[in-house]
Structures are given as C-alpha cells and as structure tokens.
C-alpha cells in the first residue's frame, strides 16, 4: 500500500484560475472562434444600401452607381468575345419570350449545369410564389465544354 502512494506522487494543488477564471477563459476562446464567422455578418449589417439609378437604355431596370470602372478582373472571364449590342427595346422580349406578366416581378435566371451556386439557388427560386414572381430560365454554360454539352442536353 505504501508503494502505491509513492508511485502516484503528491496530490496536485488546485488551479489558481478557479471557476470564474475558467468561465472567462472559455468565453474568450469561444469569442475568438466565433469572431471570423460573425464579423462579415456585422459588416454587412453596417454597410449602406447600394445606390441605384434608373438605366436610360433599359426602361424598368436600375444600375448601381460607382461600378463603371474597376481594377478587378472581369467576373465572366470565360465569355470570350463581346456580343453585339442589344437593340433598344428587345432585351425584355429576348429574356421573357412569353411576355412580361402584369402584376408579377419578372426575373431572368441564368444557370450553368456545373455551377455549385446554381444548384443551391435553383430550388430556392422554384419555391418562389408564382403569383408574385415570373421566372424565365436560361442556360449560360460558362464552366467549360462539359457545361456546354449539359446545356445542349437539357
């Protein structure tokens, strides 16, 4: 029995932190872990709403101020050559071939079969109220030959 006590050594002293110290340490660690997730949400809440102005070339559409020039690369780098300008007044006819519905918000949705964001958004958009929103779906294969083949297959 004496040998057993000698093997275990002296009884360790209690930590100096105590319960309050451990609670404070736990809260500090939790705050440090949550800060990267909460910070973007707080920044988005404090950000001012974008300023929009009517687009004279497209009646009924609005354009964001301050986006005329940017130092960033284009978002749709895979589009290739620039398309011919759209004649005035035919854009809505191209986007909504069945016409603009009265009393509903027209929404043109562009998707790519290989786009992970499109897979998330499509079910959400499909659940929108049909009496309030008119959806017009368009394939826009931007992510390579597999996307183009998928768009042709649909």
C-alpha positions as CSV (number, residue, x, y, z in Angstrom):
1,X,0.0,0.0,0.0
2,X,2.8,2.4,0.8
3,X,4.4,1.6,-2.6
4,X,1.2,2.6,-4.3
5,X,1.2,6.1,-2.7
6,X,4.8,6.6,-3.5
7,X,4.2,5.8,-7.2
8,X,1.4,8.3,-7.6
9,X,3.3,11.2,-6.0
10,X,1.9,14.2,-4.2
11,X,-1.7,15.3,-4.7
12,X,-1.7,18.2,-7.2
13,X,-2.8,21.6,-6.0
14,X,-5.9,23.2,-7.3
15,X,-5.6,25.5,-10.3
16,X,-5.4,29.2,-9.4
17,X,-8.0,30.0,-12.1
18,X,-11.0,28.8,-10.2
19,X,-14.5,28.6,-11.7
20,X,-14.7,32.3,-12.7
21,X,-11.3,32.1,-14.4
22,X,-12.2,29.0,-16.3
23,X,-15.5,30.6,-17.3
24,X,-13.8,33.7,-18.5
25,X,-11.2,31.6,-20.4
26,X,-13.9,29.6,-22.1
27,X,-15.8,32.7,-23.1
28,X,-12.6,34.3,-24.5
29,X,-11.9,31.1,-26.6
30,X,-15.5,30.9,-27.8
31,X,-15.4,34.6,-28.8
32,X,-12.1,34.1,-30.7
33,X,-13.6,31.1,-32.5
34,X,-16.8,32.9,-33.4
35,X,-15.3,36.2,-34.5
36,X,-14.4,35.2,-38.0
37,X,-18.0,33.9,-38.6
38,X,-19.8,36.9,-37.0
39,X,-17.6,39.7,-38.3
40,X,-18.7,39.5,-42.0
41,X,-22.4,39.4,-40.8
42,X,-21.8,42.5,-38.7
43,X,-20.0,44.3,-41.5
44,X,-22.9,43.5,-43.9
45,X,-25.4,44.9,-41.4
46,X,-23.5,48.2,-41.1
47,X,-22.8,48.6,-44.8
48,X,-25.0,51.2,-46.5
49,X,-27.5,50.0,-49.1
50,X,-26.2,50.4,-52.7
51,X,-27.4,53.5,-54.6
52,X,-29.3,52.6,-57.7
53,X,-30.3,54.9,-60.5
54,X,-32.7,54.2,-63.5
55,X,-30.9,52.9,-66.6
56,X,-31.9,55.1,-69.5
57,X,-31.0,52.4,-72.0
58,X,-33.2,49.8,-70.3
59,X,-36.6,51.1,-69.1
60,X,-37.6,49.5,-65.9
61,X,-34.1,48.4,-64.9
62,X,-31.8,50.1,-62.5
63,X,-28.0,50.3,-62.4
64,X,-25.7,50.6,-59.4
65,X,-23.6,53.7,-59.1
66,X,-19.9,53.5,-59.0
67,X,-19.4,50.3,-61.0
68,X,-18.3,51.9,-64.3
69,X,-14.6,51.1,-63.7
70,X,-12.9,48.6,-61.6
71,X,-9.4,47.2,-61.1
72,X,-10.6,43.7,-60.6
73,X,-10.6,41.1,-63.5
74,X,-13.9,40.5,-65.2
75,X,-16.3,38.1,-63.4
76,X,-17.1,36.3,-66.6
77,X,-13.6,35.7,-68.0
78,X,-14.7,32.7,-70.0
79,X,-17.2,34.5,-72.2
80,X,-14.7,35.3,-74.9
81,X,-15.6,37.9,-77.5
82,X,-18.0,40.7,-76.7
83,X,-21.6,40.1,-78.1
84,X,-23.2,42.6,-80.4
85,X,-25.1,45.4,-78.7
86,X,-28.7,44.6,-78.0
87,X,-31.1,46.8,-80.0
88,X,-33.2,49.0,-77.7
89,X,-36.5,47.6,-76.7
90,X,-35.8,43.9,-77.5
91,X,-33.9,42.9,-74.3
92,X,-37.1,42.1,-72.4
93,X,-38.5,40.3,-75.5
94,X,-35.4,38.1,-75.5
95,X,-35.3,37.5,-71.8
96,X,-39.1,36.9,-71.5
97,X,-40.3,35.2,-74.7
98,X,-43.8,34.7,-73.3
99,X,-44.1,38.4,-72.5
100,X,-43.9,40.4,-69.3
101,X,-46.7,39.3,-66.9
102,X,-48.8,42.0,-65.4
103,X,-48.6,42.3,-61.6
104,X,-45.6,39.9,-61.2
105,X,-41.9,40.7,-60.9
106,X,-40.1,39.3,-64.0
107,X,-36.8,37.5,-63.0
108,X,-34.4,36.1,-65.7
109,X,-32.4,33.3,-64.2
110,X,-29.1,32.2,-65.9
111,X,-27.7,28.9,-64.8
112,X,-24.8,26.6,-65.6
113,X,-25.3,22.8,-65.1
114,X,-21.9,22.5,-63.3
115,X,-22.2,25.6,-61.1
116,X,-22.5,24.7,-57.4
117,X,-24.2,28.0,-56.6
118,X,-26.8,27.4,-59.2
119,X,-27.6,24.1,-57.6
120,X,-28.3,25.8,-54.4
121,X,-30.3,28.7,-55.9
122,X,-32.5,26.8,-58.3
123,X,-34.7,25.0,-55.7
124,X,-35.0,28.3,-53.7
125,X,-36.1,30.2,-56.8
126,X,-38.5,27.4,-57.9
127,X,-40.2,27.8,-54.5
128,X,-41.0,31.5,-55.0
129,X,-44.6,32.4,-55.3
130,X,-45.8,32.0,-58.9
131,X,-48.4,34.7,-58.4
132,X,-45.7,37.3,-57.4
133,X,-42.7,36.3,-59.5
134,X,-42.4,35.2,-63.1
135,X,-39.2,33.2,-63.7
136,X,-37.6,32.8,-67.1
137,X,-34.8,30.2,-67.1
138,X,-31.8,30.5,-69.4
139,X,-28.8,28.2,-69.8
140,X,-25.5,30.0,-69.6
141,X,-22.6,27.4,-69.9
142,X,-19.6,29.3,-68.6
143,X,-17.6,26.5,-67.0
144,X,-16.2,24.7,-70.0
145,X,-17.1,22.1,-72.6
146,X,-19.0,19.9,-70.1
147,X,-21.3,22.8,-69.2
148,X,-21.9,23.5,-72.9
149,X,-22.7,19.8,-73.5
150,X,-25.0,19.7,-70.5
151,X,-26.8,22.8,-71.7
152,X,-27.4,21.2,-75.1
153,X,-28.7,18.1,-73.4
154,X,-31.3,19.9,-71.4
